[in-house]
Amino acid sequence: MHYFRIHPSLWQDRLRRYRAAGLNAVQLYIPWNFHEATPGKFNFVGDRNVPQFIRMAQQNELFVLIRLGPYICAEFEFGGLPWWLVKYQADIVLRTSNKLCVFHLYAYKYLFI
C-alpha cells in the first residue's frame, strides 16, 4: 500500500478494508526522497508519518512488510532516491556499494533500526 499516495485521514479506512478482505499483511515502500528532501532533515509528520501508519496497521491486526529501498521504483520520482545525492555529490555512484552512497544510505536506514 502506498501510504504516501493516500491522505492520512483515509489510512484507517483503507487498512480496515484490507483486513475485511481477508488479508493479514500490508506491504509498503518507504521512499527516501519523501522523508529526506533536504540532506539531514528528516520529515515523519503529517502525510509522512509512517510510524503512525504502521501503528494503525498493527491495530488492524495486519503484519507490516517494509520495503525500505533505497531504490523503490513505485513510479516514484527518481525511484525514491533523493535528488541531492547526485546534485551535491559528484563522486557518488548510485545503486552500488560506492562508499559515499552507502554513507548516506546508512544514515537514512539507521532511522528504522
GROMACS elastic network, one bead per residue, 0.5 to 0.9 nm:
[ bonds ]
;  ai    aj funct       b0    kb
    1     4     6  0.87127   500
    1     5     6  0.87011   500
    1     6     6  0.88970   500
    1    14     6  0.89933   500
    1    26     6  0.64501   500
    1    27     6  0.58727   500
    1    28     6  0.51594   500
    1    29     6  0.76544   500
    2     5     6  0.54972   500
    2     6     6  0.69079   500
    2    27     6  0.84844   500
    2    28     6  0.60006   500
    2    29     6  0.66620   500
    2    30     6  0.84742   500
    2    74     6  0.85431   500
    3     6     6  0.52200   500
    3     7     6  0.76847   500
    3     8     6  0.77298   500
    3    11     6  0.72213   500
    3    28     6  0.73301   500
    3    29     6  0.83254   500
    3    30     6  0.87132   500
    3    47     6  0.79715   500
    3    48     6  0.82761   500
    3    50     6  0.76522   500
    3    53     6  0.74201   500
    4     7     6  0.75265   500
    4     8     6  0.84965   500
    4    29     6  0.89417   500
    4    30     6  0.84102   500
    4    31     6  0.85283   500
    4    34     6  0.82109   500
    4    47     6  0.65053   500
    4    48     6  0.67214   500
    4    50     6  0.85899   500
    5    47     6  0.87454   500
    6     9     6  0.82456   500
    6    10     6  0.65880   500
    6    11     6  0.67659   500
    6    14     6  0.88296   500
    6    47     6  0.81092   500
    7    10     6  0.55455   500
    7    11     6  0.68403   500
    7    47     6  0.65422   500
    8    11     6  0.51458   500
    8    12     6  0.80018   500
    8    46     6  0.72408   500
    8    47     6  0.56271   500
    8    48     6  0.86673   500
    8    49     6  0.84252   500
    8    53     6  0.81490   500
    9    12     6  0.72173   500
    9    13     6  0.82300   500
   10    13     6  0.53043   500
   10    14     6  0.62697   500
   10    15     6  0.87063   500
   11    14     6  0.52505   500
   11    15     6  0.61774   500
   11    16     6  0.86108   500
   11    53     6  0.69698   500
   11    56     6  0.78445   500
   11    57     6  0.88315   500
   12    15     6  0.51957   500
   12    16     6  0.61202   500
   12    17     6  0.85934   500
   12    53     6  0.82598   500
   12    56     6  0.65336   500
   12    57     6  0.79328   500
   12    60     6  0.84934   500
   13    16     6  0.51673   500
   13    17     6  0.62195   500
   13    18     6  0.87352   500
   14    17     6  0.50668   500
   14    18     6  0.63045   500
   14    19     6  0.88064   500
   15    18     6  0.50264   500
   15    19     6  0.63786   500
   15    20     6  0.85922   500
   15    26     6  0.81740   500
   15    56     6  0.75496   500
   15    57     6  0.61652   500
   15    60     6  0.67982   500
   15    62     6  0.81552   500
   16    19     6  0.51221   500
   16    20     6  0.60041   500
   16    21     6  0.85239   500
   16    57     6  0.84506   500
   16    60     6  0.64322   500
   17    21     6  0.60434   500
   17    22     6  0.87467   500
   17    23     6  0.88897   500
   18    21     6  0.52168   500
   18    22     6  0.67978   500
   18    23     6  0.55916   500
   18    24     6  0.77869   500
   18    25     6  0.81818   500
   18    26     6  0.78563   500
   18    60     6  0.89694   500
   18    62     6  0.85056   500
   19    22     6  0.52523   500
   19    23     6  0.51171   500
   19    24     6  0.63075   500
   19    25     6  0.81819   500
   19    60     6  0.68369   500
   19    61     6  0.76426   500
   19    62     6  0.70782   500
   20    23     6  0.72749   500
   23    26     6  0.78662   500
   23    62     6  0.76592   500
   24    61     6  0.70412   500
   24    63     6  0.61618   500
   24    64     6  0.89673   500
   25    57     6  0.83211   500
   25    61     6  0.81935   500
   25    64     6  0.57074   500
   25    65     6  0.71581   500
   26    57     6  0.75031   500
   26    62     6  0.64146   500
   26    63     6  0.61854   500
   26    64     6  0.51424   500
   26    65     6  0.61849   500
   26    66     6  0.85802   500
   27    63     6  0.83165   500
   27    64     6  0.58362   500
   27    66     6  0.59138   500
   27    67     6  0.72147   500
   28    64     6  0.75102   500
   28    65     6  0.63349   500
   28    66     6  0.52504   500
   28    67     6  0.58285   500
   28    68     6  0.81828   500
   29    65     6  0.87116   500
   29    66     6  0.61244   500
   29    68     6  0.57885   500
   29    69     6  0.72802   500
   29    72     6  0.65850   500
   29    74     6  0.79500   500
   30    33     6  0.89674   500
   30    34     6  0.79487   500
   30    35     6  0.81900   500
   30    50     6  0.79425   500
   30    66     6  0.72636   500
   30    67     6  0.63467   500
   30    68     6  0.50684   500
   30    69     6  0.70667   500
   30    70     6  0.85349   500
   30    72     6  0.78180   500
   30    80     6  0.81226   500
   31    34     6  0.53645   500
   31    35     6  0.68369   500
   31    36     6  0.88906   500
   31    67     6  0.88914   500
   31    68     6  0.70779   500
   31    69     6  0.71771   500
   31    70     6  0.74472   500
   31    71     6  0.79067   500
   31    72     6  0.66944   500
   31    73     6  0.89266   500
   31    74     6  0.89844   500
   31    76     6  0.79485   500
   31    79     6  0.79052   500
   31    81     6  0.71591   500
   31    82     6  0.87577   500
   32    35     6  0.54419   500
   32    36     6  0.60082   500
   32    37     6  0.80048   500
   32    68     6  0.78729   500
   32    69     6  0.75793   500
   32    70     6  0.65377   500
   32    71     6  0.82433   500
   32    72     6  0.87431   500
   32    80     6  0.54145   500
   32    81     6  0.56578   500
   32    82     6  0.63009   500
   32   105     6  0.89967   500
   32   108     6  0.74771   500
   33    36     6  0.51811   500
   33    37     6  0.51770   500
   33    38     6  0.84338   500
   33    77     6  0.84102   500
   33    78     6  0.84880   500
   33    79     6  0.87408   500
   33    80     6  0.52295   500
   33    81     6  0.52574   500
   33    83     6  0.72892   500
   34    37     6  0.60788   500
   34    42     6  0.89350   500
   34    43     6  0.79732   500
   34    48     6  0.74320   500
   34    80     6  0.71680   500
   34    81     6  0.86778   500
   34    82     6  0.78738   500
   35    38     6  0.86988   500
   35    41     6  0.81454   500
   35    42     6  0.53947   500
   35    44     6  0.64636   500
   35    48     6  0.67752   500
   35    82     6  0.89902   500
   36    39     6  0.62550   500
   36    40     6  0.68130   500
   36    41     6  0.57109   500
   36    43     6  0.64026   500
   36    82     6  0.70102   500
   36   108     6  0.81226   500
   37    40     6  0.86605   500
   37    41     6  0.72661   500
   37    42     6  0.75433   500
   37    43     6  0.82732   500
   37    82     6  0.62716   500
   37    83     6  0.77943   500
   37    84     6  0.78690   500
   38    41     6  0.54946   500
   38    42     6  0.76546   500
   38    82     6  0.81614   500
   38    83     6  0.89578   500
   38    84     6  0.73081   500
   39    42     6  0.80599   500
   39    82     6  0.85223   500
   39    84     6  0.70391   500
   39    85     6  0.84803   500
   39   104     6  0.89563   500
   40   107     6  0.84343   500
   40   108     6  0.86772   500
   42   108     6  0.85947   500
   43    46     6  0.87896   500
   43    48     6  0.65692   500
   43    49     6  0.79279   500
   44    47     6  0.78623   500
   44    50     6  0.65021   500
   44    51     6  0.77146   500
   45    48     6  0.50854   500
   45    50     6  0.80715   500
   45    52     6  0.89725   500
   46    49     6  0.54240   500
   46    50     6  0.89708   500
   47    50     6  0.79516   500
   48    51     6  0.87202   500
   49    52     6  0.54805   500
   49    53     6  0.65802   500
   49    54     6  0.89464   500
   50    54     6  0.61561   500
   50    55     6  0.86018   500
   51    54     6  0.51196   500
   51    55     6  0.62366   500
   51    56     6  0.86721   500
   52    55     6  0.50446   500
   52    56     6  0.61848   500
   52    57     6  0.86331   500
   53    56     6  0.50994   500
   53    57     6  0.62653   500
   53    58     6  0.87358   500
   54    57     6  0.50411   500
   54    58     6  0.62627   500
   54    59     6  0.86387   500
   54    63     6  0.89781   500
   54    64     6  0.68325   500
   55    58     6  0.50745   500
   55    59     6  0.61552   500
   55    60     6  0.86748   500
   56    60     6  0.63461   500
   56    61     6  0.87971   500
   56    62     6  0.87471   500
   57    60     6  0.50992   500
   57    61     6  0.65111   500
   57    62     6  0.52538   500
   57    63     6  0.71644   500
   57    64     6  0.70049   500
   58    62     6  0.51909   500
   58    63     6  0.64907   500
   58    64     6  0.74666   500
   59    62     6  0.73952   500
   60    63     6  0.89678   500
   66    69     6  0.89686   500
   67    70     6  0.86719   500
   67    72     6  0.74973   500
   68    71     6  0.81290   500
   68    72     6  0.74685   500
   68   109     6  0.76824   500
   68   112     6  0.87970   500
   69    72     6  0.51320   500
   69    73     6  0.88413   500
   69    79     6  0.89876   500
   69    80     6  0.78891   500
   69    81     6  0.85854   500
   69   109     6  0.89337   500
   70    79     6  0.82507   500
   70    80     6  0.70012   500
   70    81     6  0.63931   500
   70    95     6  0.79723   500
   70   105     6  0.70767   500
   70   108     6  0.89464   500
   70   109     6  0.85582   500
   71    78     6  0.81883   500
   71    79     6  0.52372   500
   71    80     6  0.57649   500
   71    81     6  0.60534   500
   71    95     6  0.74447   500
   72    75     6  0.84212   500
   72    76     6  0.76249   500
   72    79     6  0.52669   500
   72    80     6  0.57291   500
   72    81     6  0.80569   500
   73    76     6  0.57244   500
   73    77     6  0.79899   500
   73    78     6  0.75847   500
   73    80     6  0.65417   500
   74    77     6  0.86700   500
   74    79     6  0.68303   500
   74    80     6  0.80565   500
   75    78     6  0.84770   500
   75    79     6  0.67869   500
   75    80     6  0.87039   500
   76    79     6  0.50768   500
   76    80     6  0.56264   500
   76    81     6  0.88789   500
   77    80     6  0.59173   500
   77    81     6  0.77351   500
   77    82     6  0.88085   500
   77    83     6  0.89760   500
   78    81     6  0.55133   500
   78    82     6  0.73265   500
   78    83     6  0.73290   500
   79    82     6  0.87262   500
   80    83     6  0.89242   500
   81    84     6  0.86753   500
   81    85     6  0.76577   500
   81    94     6  0.89256   500
   82    85     6  0.58579   500
   82    86     6  0.82811   500
   83    86     6  0.61548   500
   83    87     6  0.65084   500
   83    88     6  0.89614   500
   84    88     6  0.57760   500
   84    89     6  0.75942   500
   85    88     6  0.61852   500
   85    89     6  0.58039   500
   85    90     6  0.85681   500
   85    92     6  0.73064   500
   85    94     6  0.82198   500
   85   101     6  0.77218   500
   85   104     6  0.82015   500
   86    89     6  0.52048   500
   86    90     6  0.62804   500
   86    91     6  0.83586   500
   86    92     6  0.66725   500
   86    93     6  0.83281   500
   86    94     6  0.82466   500
   87    90     6  0.70443   500
   89    92     6  0.55335   500
   89   100     6  0.80313   500
   89   101     6  0.89701   500
   90    93     6  0.85978   500
   91    98     6  0.88415   500
   91   100     6  0.76146   500
   92    98     6  0.66191   500
   92    99     6  0.79644   500
   92   100     6  0.57680   500
   92   101     6  0.58844   500
   93    96     6  0.62587   500
   93    97     6  0.81037   500
   93    98     6  0.57748   500
   93    99     6  0.87426   500
   93   100     6  0.79026   500
   93   101     6  0.65878   500
   94    97     6  0.81891   500
   94    98     6  0.73195   500
   94   101     6  0.62464   500
   95    98     6  0.80832   500
   95   101     6  0.77359   500
   96    99     6  0.86948   500
   96   101     6  0.73910   500
   96   102     6  0.80230   500
   97   100     6  0.84440   500
   97   101     6  0.69478   500
   97   102     6  0.61116   500
   98   101     6  0.52851   500
   98   102     6  0.61181   500
   98   103     6  0.85886   500
   99   102     6  0.51058   500
   99   103     6  0.60350   500
   99   104     6  0.88184   500
  100   103     6  0.50676   500
  100   104     6  0.65368   500
  100   105     6  0.86005   500
  101   104     6  0.54531   500
  101   105     6  0.61035   500
  101   106     6  0.86891   500
  102   106     6  0.60053   500
  102   107     6  0.85434   500
  103   106     6  0.54497   500
  103   107     6  0.64663   500
  103   108     6  0.89574   500
  104   107     6  0.51595   500
  104   108     6  0.64757   500
  104   109     6  0.87649   500
  105   108     6  0.51943   500
  105   109     6  0.60845   500
  105   110     6  0.84150   500
  106   110     6  0.56568   500
  106   111     6  0.86733   500
  107   110     6  0.54185   500
  107   111     6  0.72284   500
  108   111     6  0.58243   500
  108   112     6  0.78618   500
  109   112     6  0.55634   500
  109   113     6  0.69954   500
  110   113     6  0.53607   500
